[in-house]
């Protein structure tokens, strides 16, 4: 979701700022999102360890969907900055929760493959996201990209909620893999 906005964000900020210091303003807004995400990743990761990542992930997706949508309506770089900070807080919780759930669901001997597939999915999203954001922004205007991204987070939320009904209860627990299942002779 976040990569969909990447190609239009600097242009959108240029439009909001009437071209005045647009490059530095865009850099500051993008950096703010990243800092908020980095800080929240640690905090939300710990929260997920206590409350369960099955509870945290849907909240992060819902929050991202709800915070992304009003970004299409902002009228100033300051408003966008505040919304992007809030978005960063929710985005920071997505990867820790997803990775913890993945680790809890996959047997230790298959984690390398599972995380490899997850990394492939992220790489594909890093390719498809900006391309689709640029095409959508060019066809329907830059503000439409925020609406589409909000909808994308919403679709992710629905998928997660539907799939969580089928997950085993051990999904929130990462099993220790330091001790071999069978003693080494």
HELIX and SHEET records of a PDB file:
HELIX    1   1 UNK A    2  UNK A   16  1                                  15    
HELIX    2   2 UNK A   22  UNK A   51  1                                  30    
HELIX    3   3 UNK A   53  UNK A   69  1                                  17    
HELIX    4   4 UNK A   70  UNK A   73  5                                   4    
HELIX    5   5 UNK A   77  UNK A  105  1                                  29    
HELIX    6   6 UNK A  108  UNK A  110  5                                   3    
HELIX    7   7 UNK A  111  UNK A  140  1                                  30    
HELIX    8   8 UNK A  142  UNK A  164  1                                  23    
HELIX    9   9 UNK A  169  UNK A  172  5                                   4    
END                                                                             
